[in-house]
């Protein structure tokens, strides 16, 4: 039996509200630092001060600045004993508060004289200068990035507490390139991704792969249209999913969303452009809810030229940043070259006819 879209498409805000209803953040997990990258930070431990004591920031002679007042090559200051030599990272000797370069001290046998003044803190890494006592490696609700991992490693941690929703992707044959794109985006968003290839495009084969027992989110890729070989939505229904098929979103109108048991499910079209639009409009908000992520930041710039849209259907425009403006690249229909060139995307609500040239708009970055 051929799939059919309903007579009227579900408004985007209705589909999203139904998808998010009753969805709670996933439980915390402690992950090795390498696995925590990109995940949403939660319950971060307070870091100890680093360095824990004053250390030499450079190689040189450890001295006390007050003993060097007036020292110069014309008026050297003799020392009563040889100063201590320190390598970068060494603890500062007691009573010393500066490190002078090798040429600033002249040594002749047991005698030494200083040829330059020093100031307190010169060449010294202060206790807590890199990491303040009781600071956080990463703020809760935000992705764990390279800087957070650096702080955690320096502080001696090998694991972090994060939220990492489990995602199962079921790929219908013919949509492999799209599946790989979505899987890459999901991994970059910090999800625990499990991808599965269906052997055939028929209902029974797809339905057999729709196992939602070990995931918090289920995505299917491909087979959402009304062609003779499209059967993803029918397979989901056969497995007992409660779905809304057809979303008032362009691109992406053949998508479906709902529940398979208690697990949210989104059926993405096989077209890369349509799948990406549905990822932005439906999947990302769901991921953010599951991971307890703080709201994403939009970048506000004026439009370089007008963006027109049809009332009654939400549309997504792709934008590039040019001379402190957003330049529209594509609206509603996206060629692959526009996806490759885009810096940001803009959701145009179904109630809008678009935006005038020069009007400031809030766009979300393609790559954070």
N, C-alpha and C positions, 0 to 999 in steps of 0.2 A: 504494500500500500504506500503510495507516494505521500510524503509529508506536505502539509499545507500550512501557510501562515494564516492566522486568524484575520477576520475582516478588518479589525482595527488593531494597530500596534500599541503595545503598552508604553505609556510615557516613561521616559528615562528615570525621573525622580520616583515614580511608583515602583519600578523594577528594583531600583537601588534600595529603597526603604524596605521592601519585602525581603531583599537579600540580606540586609543588615539586621533585621529584626531578631532579637534573641541571641545574637552572636556576642560571645564574651571573649576576652583575651585568653590565649592559651597559657598553660602553666609555664613557670620558669624552668629553664634547664641550665646546667653548668657545662660549658663547652671549653675545650682547649682554645687558646687564643686564635690559632689559625682558622678554626671552624667558626669562631664567633664573628669574624669579619663580615660586615654588612647586616648582621642581625640587629634587632632593636634592644638597646641596653635596658636593663631592669635590675634593681637591687644592687647597684654597683658598690663595691667595698670602698671605704675611705682609705686613701693612700697615705703612707708615711712620708715624711719630708725627705726630699732628695736634692742634693746629697745630704746624708744624715749629719755631716759635720763640714766645716770649712775645708775645702780641698784646693790644691793647685790647679788652676785652669790652663796653665802653660808650663813648659819646662823652664827651669831657671833657679835663681838663688832666693831662698826664703829669708826675709829680713823684717825688721820693725821700722815702719816709715819714720817714726819720730827720731830714730838714730841716724837718719840720712839727710837731715835738713842742711841745705847749702852745698851738698855734694855735687861736684862737676869734674870734668876732665882737667880743669884748671886748678881746682881746689878739692882734691880727693879727700874722702873721709876714711881714716884708717880704722880697721876693726880689731878688736882685742882677740878675736878668735875666728877661725874659718866659718863662714855661714853654711847652713845646710843646703844641699842641692835637692831639689824635688822634681819629679817628673809629673806631667799632667795627670791628675787623678789621685795623686798622693795626698794623704791628710797633712794639713798644715802643721808644722812644729809649734809647740806651745810658745806663746809670746810673739809669734810672727804674724804680720797682717798684710804683707805684699810680696810679690815675686818679681824680681828683676831679671832682664834678659842676660844671657851668658856674658855679653860684652860689657855689661854695666859693672862688673866686679873684676878687678885685676888681682890675680893670685901669683905670688912669688914665694915658693916654699911654704913656710908656716905663716907668712904674712899675707894679708888681703886688704885692699882698699876699694872703696866704692866711688864710681865715677859719675853717678847720676842719682837724683832724688827719686823717692818713691812716694806714692800716696796710699793711704789705707784702702784695701780692697783691690789694688792693682794686681792683675794676674791671679785673682782668687775667686773661686766659685763658692759663694756663701751657702751656708746650711739652709736648705729649703728654697734655694734660688731657682731650681728647675721645677720642682714639685712642692707646692706648699703643703704643710701638714693638714691632714683631713680633707684634702681636695678629692674630686671624683675623676676617674679616668674618662668616663663618658656620662653625659646627662641622661637620666632615665627617659625613655620615650624617643630617643634619637638613635640613628644607626651607629654601630661601632665602626669607626674609620681607622685609617692608618695611624693617626695621631693618638687615638685612644689606646690602640694596641701597643704603641711605643711606650706610653706612660705606664701601662700595666706591666710590660716586660721590665722596664727600668726599676719599677717598684718591687719586682720579684714575684709577680703573680703569673701563673701559668693557665688559669681558667677564668672565665667571666660568666656572670649570670645574665642570661638573655632570654628573649622570647623568639622562638623559631617555629612558626607554623609548618605543619607537614602538608605538602602539596602533592597530589597524584595527578599526573597528566596522562590522558588516554588519547593517543593519536590515531585518527582514522587514515587509512592509506591515501596518499595523494597530498597530504598536508605536512610532509616532513620538514620542509624549510621553515614553515610557520611554527611548527612545534619546537624546533631548535631555537628560534628567536624567542618564543615565550619562555622556554626553559632557561635560556640565558638571562632574561630579564628577572625571572623568579629567583634564580641563584644570586643575582646581584642585589635583590631585595632582601636577602637573608633567609629565604625559605629552604626547608629541607625537601628537595625535589626528587620525586620518583616518576620516571617517564616510562610508558608502556605502549608498544606498537600493536595495533589490532591486526589480525591476520587477513581479514576481509572486510568489505564495506557493508555487509548485510547486518540486519538487526540482531540476529543471534550472536554473531561474532563480537559486535560492539558491546552488547549487553553483558557478555561473559567477562569483559575486562573492567566493568564498572563496579569495582570493589572499593567502597568508601569506609571500610572497617578500620583502616590504619592511617587516616588522614583527617585534617581539619578543613580541607578545601579540595574539591574535585573539579578539574577542568577537562573538557573534551575539545579536541581541535579537529575541525572539518566536519562535513556531513550535516550542516545545519540548514542547508537551503531546501529548495523544492524540486531538485532534479531527481531523476529516476534512481540514481545511485546514492542519494542522500538519506541517511537513516539514523543519525546520531540522536536526534530528539525522540524518534520512535523507540530507540533502544533504551533511552533513559526512562521513558514512560513505561515501557515493559518491565523495567526493574523497580517500578513503583515511585519514581520521582514525581514530585509536584512542581510543575514547570509553567513558566510564562514564556511562550515562544513568539518572537517578534518584538523588537524594541524600537521605539521611535528615536533612533539614533543613526546618523549617517556620518561616516561609514559604520556598518555593523548591524543593520536592521534585522538580519536573519538570526541573530544570537538568541539564546534562551537562557533563563536563569531560574533558580528555585532551590529545592531541597531534595536530596536523596537520603531518606531517613532524617537524621538531624544535621547532616553535613551539607553546607552550601555547595551548590554546583552551578557552574557557568559553562554553557556550550558555546565555544567560539567558532566563528566561520573559518574556513580553511585559507581564505585570502589573507596575505600578510597585513594589508592595510586595514581590513575590517577587523581582524583579530586584535591588532594593536589598538584600534579605537576602543574596542570593548574592554581591553586590558586597562586603558586609562580611565574609562568612565565607570566601569563596574567592578573590575577585579582589584585595582589598587585600593579603593576605599575599603573593600572587604579585607584585604591583607592588613591594612593599617589598623582596622578594628581588632583583628585577631592578634596582632603584635603589640597593641596598645601604643601605637606610634603617635607622637605629637603631630598636630596639623602640619601639612606640607606648606612651605613658603612659596608664594607666588611672586613673580617679578613684574612690576607695573611699569609699562612704557607706553607711549602713544603709538597708534597705528600709523604706518607710513602711507597706507592707502585704505580705502573702504573695504569692509568685509560684508558681503550680502549673504543672507540666510533666509530659508523658508520658514514661516511661522507654522508651528504644529509639530516640528521635529527638531530635536537637538542635533546640532552639527559640531564637529570638531575641526578647527582650522590649525594647520601647521604653520609655524612662524620661524623666521630667522632674524637674528639681531643685527641691525644695520644702523650705524650712526645714532645710537641711543634711541632707536625706534624698533617696533616689531614690524617686519615686512611679511605680509601673508604670502605663503607659497602654494597652499592648496586648501580648499574647503570642501568638505563632503566627500569628494573623490580624491584619493591620494595616489599619484604615481610613485613608484618606488624611489625615483630620484628625489622626490620631495621629502620622503621619509629620511633618506640619507643626508639631506642638507639641512633638515630642521633643527633648530635649537630649542624650541618650546612648542607647547600645544595650548590651544584656547578652546574652552567649551562655550559654545553659544547656546543659551537656553532656548527651549522650544517656543517660548513667548517672545523672543526677540527677532527682529528682522535683520539683525547684524549690528555693525558698529561703524561709525563715520570715520573718515580719515582724520587723524590727529587726536582721536578720543583715547584716553588712557584705558588700557585693559590689563587684567591680571592673568598672566600666562604661567604655566608650570614648565619647568625645564625638562627636556628630554633626558638629560643625564645630570644627576645631582652632583 
